Amino acid sequence: MLTPGPDHPITLEPAKRRWRAEFNNHVIADSGDALVLREADYRPVVYFPRADVGMEYMGRTDHHTHCPYKGDASYFTLSMDGDILENGVWSYEHPFEAMEPIAGRIAFYPERVKIYEVDEAVVNPKHHDRRDELDEVQAMLRDEELREGEPSVDEVVQHTDAGGGASQRDHWPSNVDMRETGDGGVR
């Protein structure tokens, strides 16, 4: 077991935004609780909480690798719509103590699975700011209070055919004078 240090730095930080993983045009991971691992000169790796990953599309394989800094990694094969990505997903089930925050989290090979950052406000604007949600609920309640004195739709729309060929209600009295003039026209 090696410890990260100046000669091989490893940092873990909570992602500042929501992250997604997409395979075969399907989002298979979506999380606002991802961790970004930066190790030496390697590309950053996004680790998703298992609860935010579609594990039903994955099957554990016998493949394992060992990292002297992180521990032993287990692998999964991803299957979706007939496409199979063998050993394209990994997890450190029991990493070394220095890497404990990634325990059980899921990572994807970025050259095989599209991994991208998403703005939470764009994805879920109501969740992003609870004040907007509360304002919307209050506006709905005000609208309902204003409508309380109005007749219901069933009271208003009863002059239409209910399916039996007759009106649901007697026709209202005419508001125009319909006298015949004798010359064939109505005036």
VEXMARPA-285555 format. One line per 4 residues: number of its first residue (from 1); for each residue x, y, z of N, C-alpha, C, O. Coordinates in nm, 2 decimals. Example, Ala and Ser with C-alpha at 12.3 -4.5 7.8 and 13.67 -1.06 7.14 Angstrom:
<nodes>
1) 1.32,-0.57,0.78,1.23,-0.45,0.78,1.32,-0.33,0.78,1.42,-0.33,0.85; 1.28,-0.22,0.71,1.37,-0.11,0.71,1.29,0.00,0.79,1.34,0.11,0.80 $
</nodes>
This chain:
<nodes>
1) 0.09,-0.12,0.00,0.00,0.00,0.00,0.09,0.12,0.00,0.18,0.14,0.08; 0.06,0.21,-0.10,0.14,0.34,-0.10,0.04,0.45,-0.06,-0.08,0.45,-0.08; 0.10,0.55,-0.01,0.02,0.67,0.04,0.05,0.78,-0.06,0.16,0.81,-0.10; -0.07,0.85,-0.10,-0.05,0.96,-0.19,0.04,1.07,-0.13,0.03,1.09,-0.01 $
5) 0.12,1.13,-0.21,0.21,1.24,-0.16,0.25,1.33,-0.27,0.19,1.32,-0.38; 0.35,1.41,-0.25,0.40,1.50,-0.36,0.44,1.43,-0.48,0.43,1.49,-0.59; 0.50,1.31,-0.47,0.54,1.24,-0.59,0.43,1.17,-0.67,0.44,1.15,-0.79; 0.32,1.15,-0.60,0.20,1.09,-0.66,0.07,1.15,-0.59,0.01,1.08,-0.50 $
9) 0.03,1.27,-0.62,-0.08,1.34,-0.55,-0.21,1.28,-0.59,-0.24,1.25,-0.71; -0.30,1.26,-0.49,-0.44,1.22,-0.52,-0.53,1.31,-0.43,-0.51,1.32,-0.31; -0.62,1.38,-0.50,-0.72,1.46,-0.43,-0.86,1.41,-0.46,-0.89,1.37,-0.57; -0.95,1.42,-0.36,-1.09,1.39,-0.37,-1.17,1.52,-0.33,-1.14,1.58,-0.23 $
13) -1.26,1.56,-0.42,-1.34,1.67,-0.38,-1.49,1.65,-0.43,-1.51,1.59,-0.53; -1.58,1.70,-0.35,-1.72,1.69,-0.40,-1.74,1.77,-0.52,-1.69,1.88,-0.54; -1.82,1.71,-0.62,-1.84,1.78,-0.74,-1.92,1.91,-0.71,-2.01,1.91,-0.63; -1.89,2.02,-0.78,-1.96,2.14,-0.76,-2.10,2.15,-0.83,-2.18,2.22,-0.80 $
17) -2.11,2.06,-0.93,-2.24,2.05,-1.01,-2.28,1.91,-1.02,-2.21,1.82,-0.97; -2.40,1.89,-1.07,-2.45,1.76,-1.10,-2.38,1.69,-1.21,-2.34,1.76,-1.31; -2.36,1.56,-1.20,-2.29,1.48,-1.31,-2.38,1.37,-1.36,-2.46,1.32,-1.28; -2.36,1.34,-1.48,-2.43,1.23,-1.55,-2.34,1.14,-1.62,-2.23,1.18,-1.67 $
21) -2.38,1.01,-1.64,-2.31,0.92,-1.73,-2.42,0.86,-1.82,-2.53,0.83,-1.78; -2.38,0.86,-1.95,-2.48,0.82,-2.05,-2.41,0.71,-2.14,-2.30,0.72,-2.18; -2.49,0.60,-2.16,-2.45,0.49,-2.24,-2.56,0.46,-2.34,-2.67,0.44,-2.30; -2.52,0.45,-2.47,-2.62,0.41,-2.57,-2.74,0.50,-2.57,-2.85,0.46,-2.58 $
25) -2.72,0.63,-2.55,-2.82,0.74,-2.55,-2.92,0.72,-2.43,-3.03,0.78,-2.43; -2.88,0.66,-2.32,-2.95,0.64,-2.20,-2.87,0.70,-2.08,-2.75,0.66,-2.07; -2.93,0.78,-2.00,-2.86,0.82,-1.88,-2.87,0.71,-1.78,-2.97,0.66,-1.74; -2.75,0.66,-1.74,-2.74,0.55,-1.65,-2.69,0.59,-1.51,-2.70,0.51,-1.41 $
29) -2.65,0.71,-1.50,-2.61,0.77,-1.36,-2.64,0.91,-1.37,-2.61,0.98,-1.46; -2.69,0.96,-1.25,-2.73,1.10,-1.24,-2.72,1.14,-1.09,-2.80,1.09,-1.01; -2.63,1.23,-1.06,-2.60,1.26,-0.92,-2.56,1.40,-0.89,-2.48,1.46,-0.97; -2.61,1.45,-0.79,-2.57,1.58,-0.73,-2.47,1.55,-0.62,-2.43,1.65,-0.55 $
33) -2.43,1.43,-0.60,-2.34,1.39,-0.49,-2.22,1.31,-0.54,-2.17,1.22,-0.47; -2.17,1.35,-0.65,-2.05,1.28,-0.71,-1.92,1.33,-0.65,-1.92,1.44,-0.59; -1.82,1.25,-0.65,-1.69,1.29,-0.61,-1.60,1.29,-0.73,-1.61,1.20,-0.82; -1.51,1.38,-0.73,-1.41,1.39,-0.84,-1.27,1.36,-0.78,-1.22,1.42,-0.69 $
37) -1.21,1.25,-0.84,-1.08,1.21,-0.80,-0.98,1.26,-0.90,-0.99,1.23,-1.02; -0.88,1.33,-0.85,-0.77,1.37,-0.94,-0.64,1.30,-0.89,-0.60,1.31,-0.77; -0.58,1.23,-0.98,-0.46,1.15,-0.94,-0.35,1.18,-1.04,-0.35,1.15,-1.16; -0.24,1.23,-0.98,-0.12,1.26,-1.06,-0.15,1.33,-1.19,-0.22,1.43,-1.19 $
41) -0.10,1.27,-1.30,-0.12,1.33,-1.43,-0.24,1.27,-1.51,-0.26,1.30,-1.62; -0.31,1.18,-1.44,-0.43,1.11,-1.51,-0.55,1.21,-1.52,-0.56,1.31,-1.45; -0.64,1.17,-1.61,-0.76,1.25,-1.62,-0.84,1.23,-1.49,-0.83,1.13,-1.43; -0.92,1.34,-1.46,-1.00,1.32,-1.34,-1.11,1.21,-1.36,-1.15,1.19,-1.47 $
45) -1.14,1.15,-1.25,-1.24,1.04,-1.26,-1.36,1.08,-1.16,-1.34,1.12,-1.05; -1.48,1.07,-1.22,-1.60,1.10,-1.14,-1.65,0.97,-1.08,-1.68,0.87,-1.15; -1.67,0.97,-0.95,-1.73,0.85,-0.88,-1.87,0.89,-0.83,-1.89,0.98,-0.76; -1.96,0.80,-0.88,-2.11,0.82,-0.85,-2.15,0.74,-0.73,-2.10,0.62,-0.72 $
49) -2.24,0.79,-0.65,-2.29,0.70,-0.54,-2.37,0.59,-0.61,-2.44,0.61,-0.71; -2.36,0.47,-0.56,-2.43,0.35,-0.62,-2.58,0.37,-0.63,-2.64,0.33,-0.72; -2.64,0.44,-0.53,-2.78,0.47,-0.53,-2.82,0.55,-0.65,-2.94,0.55,-0.69; -2.73,0.63,-0.71,-2.77,0.72,-0.82,-2.73,0.65,-0.96,-2.73,0.72,-1.06 $
53) -2.70,0.53,-0.96,-2.66,0.45,-1.08,-2.76,0.34,-1.11,-2.80,0.28,-1.02; -2.79,0.33,-1.24,-2.88,0.22,-1.28,-2.81,0.08,-1.28,-2.77,0.03,-1.38; -2.80,0.03,-1.16,-2.72,-0.10,-1.14,-2.79,-0.21,-1.21,-2.73,-0.32,-1.23; -2.92,-0.20,-1.24,-2.99,-0.31,-1.31,-2.94,-0.34,-1.45,-2.97,-0.44,-1.51 $
57) -2.86,-0.25,-1.50,-2.80,-0.27,-1.63,-2.66,-0.32,-1.63,-2.59,-0.34,-1.73; -2.62,-0.36,-1.51,-2.48,-0.40,-1.49,-2.47,-0.54,-1.42,-2.56,-0.58,-1.34; -2.37,-0.61,-1.46,-2.34,-0.75,-1.40,-2.20,-0.75,-1.36,-2.11,-0.71,-1.44; -2.18,-0.80,-1.24,-2.04,-0.81,-1.19,-1.96,-0.91,-1.27,-2.02,-1.02,-1.30 $
61) -1.84,-0.89,-1.29,-1.75,-0.98,-1.36,-1.64,-1.03,-1.27,-1.63,-0.99,-1.15; -1.56,-1.13,-1.32,-1.45,-1.18,-1.24,-1.33,-1.10,-1.25,-1.23,-1.12,-1.18; -1.33,-0.99,-1.33,-1.21,-0.91,-1.35,-1.19,-0.82,-1.23,-1.28,-0.76,-1.18; -1.06,-0.81,-1.19,-1.02,-0.73,-1.08,-0.88,-0.66,-1.12,-0.80,-0.72,-1.19 $
65) -0.86,-0.54,-1.06,-0.73,-0.48,-1.08,-0.69,-0.43,-0.94,-0.77,-0.42,-0.85; -0.56,-0.40,-0.93,-0.50,-0.35,-0.80,-0.43,-0.22,-0.83,-0.35,-0.21,-0.92; -0.46,-0.12,-0.75,-0.39,0.01,-0.75,-0.32,0.02,-0.61,-0.38,0.00,-0.51; -0.19,0.05,-0.61,-0.12,0.05,-0.49,-0.16,0.17,-0.40,-0.13,0.17,-0.28 $
69) -0.23,0.26,-0.46,-0.28,0.38,-0.38,-0.43,0.37,-0.33,-0.47,0.42,-0.23; -0.51,0.30,-0.41,-0.65,0.29,-0.38,-0.69,0.15,-0.33,-0.79,0.14,-0.25; -0.63,0.05,-0.38,-0.67,-0.09,-0.34,-0.72,-0.17,-0.46,-0.67,-0.15,-0.57; -0.81,-0.27,-0.43,-0.85,-0.36,-0.54,-0.99,-0.31,-0.59,-1.08,-0.28,-0.52 $
73) -1.00,-0.31,-0.73,-1.12,-0.27,-0.80,-1.19,-0.39,-0.85,-1.13,-0.48,-0.91; -1.32,-0.39,-0.84,-1.41,-0.49,-0.90,-1.47,-0.42,-1.02,-1.49,-0.30,-1.03; -1.51,-0.51,-1.12,-1.56,-0.46,-1.25,-1.70,-0.51,-1.28,-1.74,-0.61,-1.23; -1.76,-0.43,-1.36,-1.90,-0.47,-1.41,-1.91,-0.45,-1.56,-1.84,-0.37,-1.62 $
77) -1.99,-0.54,-1.62,-2.02,-0.52,-1.76,-2.16,-0.45,-1.77,-2.25,-0.49,-1.70; -2.16,-0.36,-1.86,-2.28,-0.28,-1.88,-2.36,-0.33,-2.00,-2.29,-0.34,-2.11; -2.48,-0.36,-1.99,-2.56,-0.41,-2.11,-2.69,-0.32,-2.12,-2.76,-0.30,-2.03; -2.71,-0.27,-2.24,-2.82,-0.19,-2.27,-2.86,-0.19,-2.42,-2.77,-0.17,-2.51 $
81) -2.98,-0.22,-2.45,-3.03,-0.23,-2.59,-2.95,-0.31,-2.68,-2.92,-0.28,-2.79; -2.90,-0.42,-2.62,-2.82,-0.52,-2.70,-2.67,-0.48,-2.71,-2.59,-0.56,-2.76; -2.63,-0.36,-2.66,-2.49,-0.33,-2.66,-2.43,-0.37,-2.53,-2.49,-0.35,-2.42; -2.31,-0.43,-2.54,-2.25,-0.48,-2.42,-2.11,-0.41,-2.40,-2.03,-0.41,-2.50 $
85) -2.09,-0.36,-2.29,-1.96,-0.29,-2.26,-1.89,-0.37,-2.15,-1.92,-0.35,-2.03; -1.81,-0.46,-2.19,-1.75,-0.55,-2.09,-1.64,-0.48,-2.01,-1.55,-0.42,-2.06; -1.65,-0.50,-1.87,-1.56,-0.44,-1.78,-1.54,-0.29,-1.80,-1.43,-0.24,-1.78; -1.65,-0.22,-1.83,-1.64,-0.07,-1.86,-1.67,0.01,-1.73,-1.67,0.13,-1.74 $
89) -1.70,-0.06,-1.62,-1.74,0.01,-1.50,-1.67,-0.05,-1.38,-1.65,-0.18,-1.38; -1.62,0.03,-1.29,-1.55,-0.03,-1.18,-1.59,0.04,-1.05,-1.65,0.14,-1.04; -1.55,-0.03,-0.94,-1.58,0.02,-0.80,-1.47,-0.04,-0.71,-1.43,-0.15,-0.72; -1.43,0.05,-0.62,-1.35,0.00,-0.51,-1.44,-0.03,-0.39,-1.48,0.07,-0.32 $
93) -1.47,-0.15,-0.37,-1.56,-0.19,-0.26,-1.50,-0.17,-0.12,-1.57,-0.12,-0.03; -1.37,-0.19,-0.11,-1.30,-0.17,0.02,-1.17,-0.11,-0.01,-1.06,-0.18,0.00; -1.16,0.02,-0.04,-1.04,0.09,-0.07,-0.95,0.10,0.05,-0.99,0.08,0.16; -0.82,0.14,0.03,-0.73,0.17,0.14,-0.79,0.29,0.21,-0.87,0.37,0.16 $
97) -0.75,0.30,0.34,-0.80,0.40,0.43,-0.80,0.55,0.37,-0.89,0.62,0.39; -0.69,0.58,0.30,-0.68,0.72,0.25,-0.79,0.75,0.14,-0.82,0.86,0.11; -0.84,0.64,0.08,-0.94,0.66,-0.03,-1.08,0.61,0.02,-1.16,0.59,-0.07; -1.10,0.60,0.14,-1.23,0.55,0.20,-1.35,0.62,0.14,-1.46,0.56,0.12 $
101) -1.35,0.75,0.11,-1.47,0.82,0.05,-1.52,0.76,-0.08,-1.64,0.78,-0.11; -1.44,0.69,-0.16,-1.49,0.63,-0.28,-1.54,0.49,-0.26,-1.58,0.42,-0.36; -1.54,0.44,-0.14,-1.59,0.30,-0.12,-1.73,0.28,-0.17,-1.82,0.35,-0.14; -1.74,0.17,-0.26,-1.87,0.14,-0.31,-1.92,0.23,-0.42,-2.03,0.20,-0.48 $
105) -1.86,0.34,-0.45,-1.90,0.43,-0.56,-1.86,0.36,-0.69,-1.78,0.27,-0.70; -1.93,0.42,-0.80,-1.91,0.36,-0.93,-1.84,0.46,-1.02,-1.87,0.58,-1.02; -1.75,0.41,-1.10,-1.68,0.50,-1.20,-1.69,0.43,-1.34,-1.70,0.31,-1.35; -1.68,0.51,-1.44,-1.70,0.46,-1.58,-1.58,0.50,-1.66,-1.52,0.61,-1.64 $
109) -1.54,0.42,-1.76,-1.43,0.46,-1.85,-1.49,0.57,-1.94,-1.58,0.54,-2.02; -1.43,0.69,-1.94,-1.49,0.80,-2.01,-1.48,0.79,-2.16,-1.55,0.85,-2.24; -1.39,0.71,-2.21,-1.38,0.69,-2.36,-1.48,0.59,-2.41,-1.50,0.57,-2.53; -1.56,0.52,-2.31,-1.66,0.43,-2.35,-1.80,0.47,-2.30,-1.90,0.42,-2.36 $
113) -1.81,0.55,-2.20,-1.93,0.60,-2.15,-1.92,0.76,-2.14,-1.82,0.81,-2.09; -2.02,0.82,-2.19,-2.02,0.97,-2.19,-2.05,1.02,-2.05,-2.15,0.99,-1.99; -1.95,1.10,-2.00,-1.97,1.15,-1.86,-1.96,1.30,-1.88,-1.87,1.36,-1.93; -2.06,1.37,-1.82,-2.07,1.51,-1.84,-2.14,1.58,-1.72,-2.21,1.52,-1.64 $
117) -2.10,1.71,-1.70,-2.15,1.79,-1.59,-2.28,1.86,-1.64,-2.29,1.90,-1.75; -2.37,1.87,-1.55,-2.50,1.93,-1.58,-2.53,2.04,-1.47,-2.50,2.02,-1.35; -2.59,2.15,-1.52,-2.63,2.26,-1.43,-2.76,2.22,-1.36,-2.86,2.20,-1.42; -2.76,2.21,-1.23,-2.87,2.16,-1.15,-2.99,2.26,-1.17,-3.11,2.21,-1.18 $
121) -2.97,2.39,-1.19,-3.08,2.48,-1.21,-3.15,2.45,-1.34,-3.27,2.48,-1.36; -3.07,2.40,-1.44,-3.13,2.37,-1.57,-3.21,2.24,-1.56,-3.32,2.23,-1.62; -3.16,2.14,-1.50,-3.22,2.01,-1.49,-3.34,2.01,-1.40,-3.44,1.95,-1.43; -3.34,2.08,-1.29,-3.44,2.08,-1.19,-3.46,2.22,-1.13,-3.43,2.23,-1.01 $
125) -3.51,2.31,-1.20,-3.52,2.45,-1.15,-3.60,2.47,-1.02,-3.56,2.55,-0.94; -3.70,2.39,-1.00,-3.78,2.40,-0.88,-3.71,2.35,-0.76,-3.73,2.40,-0.65; -3.63,2.24,-0.78,-3.56,2.18,-0.67,-3.44,2.27,-0.63,-3.40,2.28,-0.51; -3.39,2.34,-0.73,-3.27,2.43,-0.70,-3.30,2.54,-0.61,-3.22,2.57,-0.52 $
129) -3.42,2.60,-0.61,-3.45,2.71,-0.53,-3.59,2.69,-0.47,-3.69,2.71,-0.54; -3.60,2.65,-0.34,-3.73,2.62,-0.28,-3.82,2.74,-0.27,-3.94,2.72,-0.27; -3.76,2.86,-0.27,-3.85,2.98,-0.27,-3.94,2.98,-0.39,-4.05,3.03,-0.38; -3.89,2.94,-0.51,-3.97,2.94,-0.63,-4.09,2.85,-0.61,-4.20,2.88,-0.65 $
133) -4.06,2.73,-0.55,-4.16,2.63,-0.53,-4.27,2.68,-0.44,-4.39,2.67,-0.46; -4.23,2.75,-0.33,-4.32,2.80,-0.23,-4.40,2.91,-0.29,-4.53,2.92,-0.27; -4.34,3.00,-0.38,-4.42,3.10,-0.44,-4.52,3.04,-0.54,-4.63,3.10,-0.55; -4.49,2.94,-0.60,-4.58,2.87,-0.70,-4.70,2.82,-0.62,-4.82,2.83,-0.66 $
137) -4.68,2.75,-0.51,-4.79,2.70,-0.42,-4.88,2.81,-0.37,-5.00,2.79,-0.38; -4.82,2.92,-0.33,-4.90,3.03,-0.28,-4.98,3.09,-0.39,-5.10,3.12,-0.37; -4.93,3.10,-0.51,-5.01,3.15,-0.62,-5.12,3.06,-0.66,-5.23,3.11,-0.69; -5.10,2.93,-0.65,-5.20,2.83,-0.68,-5.32,2.85,-0.57,-5.44,2.84,-0.61 $
141) -5.28,2.86,-0.45,-5.38,2.88,-0.34,-5.46,3.01,-0.36,-5.58,3.01,-0.35; -5.40,3.12,-0.40,-5.47,3.24,-0.43,-5.56,3.22,-0.55,-5.68,3.27,-0.54; -5.52,3.15,-0.65,-5.61,3.13,-0.77,-5.73,3.05,-0.73,-5.84,3.08,-0.77; -5.71,2.95,-0.64,-5.83,2.87,-0.59,-5.92,2.95,-0.51,-6.04,2.94,-0.53 $
145) -5.87,3.04,-0.43,-5.96,3.13,-0.35,-6.04,3.22,-0.44,-6.16,3.24,-0.41; -5.98,3.27,-0.55,-6.05,3.36,-0.64,-6.16,3.28,-0.71,-6.26,3.34,-0.75; -6.14,3.15,-0.74,-6.23,3.07,-0.81,-6.34,3.02,-0.73,-6.44,2.97,-0.78; -6.33,3.03,-0.60,-6.44,2.97,-0.51,-6.57,3.02,-0.54,-6.67,2.95,-0.53 $
149) -6.59,3.15,-0.57,-6.72,3.21,-0.59,-6.77,3.19,-0.73,-6.89,3.22,-0.76; -6.69,3.13,-0.82,-6.73,3.11,-0.96,-6.80,2.97,-0.97,-6.78,2.88,-0.89; -6.89,2.96,-1.07,-6.96,2.83,-1.09,-6.86,2.73,-1.14,-6.76,2.76,-1.20; -6.89,2.60,-1.12,-6.81,2.49,-1.16,-6.82,2.48,-1.31,-6.92,2.52,-1.37 $
153) -6.73,2.41,-1.37,-6.74,2.38,-1.52,-6.87,2.31,-1.55,-6.93,2.33,-1.65; -6.91,2.21,-1.46,-7.03,2.13,-1.49,-7.15,2.22,-1.49,-7.25,2.19,-1.56; -7.15,2.32,-1.41,-7.27,2.41,-1.40,-7.27,2.50,-1.53,-7.38,2.53,-1.58; -7.16,2.53,-1.59,-7.16,2.62,-1.70,-7.18,2.55,-1.83,-7.26,2.59,-1.92 $
157) -7.11,2.43,-1.85,-7.11,2.36,-1.97,-7.22,2.25,-1.97,-7.18,2.13,-1.96; -7.34,2.29,-1.97,-7.45,2.19,-1.97,-7.54,2.20,-2.10,-7.64,2.13,-2.11; -7.50,2.28,-2.19,-7.58,2.29,-2.31,-7.52,2.21,-2.42,-7.57,2.22,-2.54; -7.43,2.13,-2.39,-7.37,2.04,-2.49,-7.43,1.90,-2.49,-7.50,1.87,-2.39 $
161) -7.41,1.83,-2.59,-7.47,1.70,-2.61,-7.39,1.60,-2.51,-7.27,1.60,-2.52; -7.47,1.53,-2.43,-7.40,1.44,-2.34,-7.38,1.30,-2.40,-7.34,1.21,-2.33; -7.41,1.29,-2.53,-7.39,1.16,-2.60,-7.53,1.10,-2.64,-7.53,1.01,-2.73; -7.64,1.15,-2.59,-7.77,1.09,-2.62,-7.84,1.17,-2.73,-7.95,1.14,-2.76 $
165) -7.78,1.27,-2.78,-7.84,1.35,-2.89,-7.92,1.46,-2.84,-7.99,1.53,-2.92; -7.92,1.48,-2.71,-8.00,1.59,-2.65,-7.92,1.68,-2.56,-7.82,1.63,-2.51; -7.95,1.80,-2.54,-7.88,1.89,-2.45,-7.90,1.84,-2.31,-8.00,1.78,-2.28; -7.80,1.87,-2.22,-7.81,1.83,-2.08,-7.91,1.93,-2.01,-7.95,1.89,-1.90 $
169) -7.94,2.04,-2.07,-8.02,2.14,-2.00,-8.10,2.21,-2.10,-8.07,2.22,-2.22; -8.22,2.26,-2.06,-8.30,2.33,-2.16,-8.23,2.45,-2.21,-8.14,2.51,-2.14; -8.25,2.48,-2.33,-8.19,2.60,-2.40,-8.23,2.73,-2.32,-8.34,2.74,-2.28; -8.14,2.82,-2.32,-8.17,2.95,-2.25,-8.25,3.03,-2.34,-8.26,3.01,-2.47 $
173) -8.32,3.13,-2.29,-8.41,3.21,-2.37,-8.33,3.30,-2.46,-8.22,3.34,-2.43; -8.38,3.32,-2.58,-8.32,3.40,-2.68,-8.30,3.54,-2.63,-8.39,3.60,-2.57; -8.19,3.61,-2.67,-8.17,3.75,-2.64,-8.18,3.84,-2.76,-8.14,3.95,-2.75; -8.24,3.78,-2.87,-8.27,3.86,-2.99,-8.41,3.84,-3.03,-8.47,3.74,-3.01 $
177) -8.47,3.94,-3.09,-8.60,3.94,-3.14,-8.61,3.87,-3.27,-8.54,3.91,-3.37; -8.67,3.75,-3.28,-8.67,3.67,-3.40,-8.81,3.68,-3.47,-8.86,3.58,-3.51; -8.86,3.80,-3.49,-8.99,3.81,-3.56,-8.97,3.80,-3.71,-8.88,3.85,-3.77; -9.07,3.72,-3.78,-9.06,3.71,-3.92,-9.13,3.84,-3.98,-9.22,3.89,-3.93 $
181) -9.08,3.88,-4.09,-9.13,4.00,-4.16,-9.22,3.98,-4.27,-9.28,4.07,-4.32; -9.24,3.86,-4.31,-9.33,3.83,-4.42,-9.26,3.83,-4.56,-9.32,3.78,-4.65; -9.15,3.89,-4.57,-9.07,3.89,-4.69,-8.97,3.78,-4.70,-8.88,3.78,-4.78; -8.98,3.68,-4.61,-8.89,3.56,-4.61,-8.77,3.58,-4.52,-8.69,3.49,-4.51 $
185) -8.75,3.70,-4.47,-8.63,3.72,-4.39,-8.66,3.74,-4.24,-8.78,3.76,-4.21; -8.56,3.74,-4.17,-8.58,3.76,-4.02,-8.52,3.90,-3.99,-8.41,3.93,-4.04; -8.60,3.98,-3.92,-8.55,4.11,-3.88,-8.55,4.14,-3.74,-8.51,4.24,-3.69 $
</nodes>
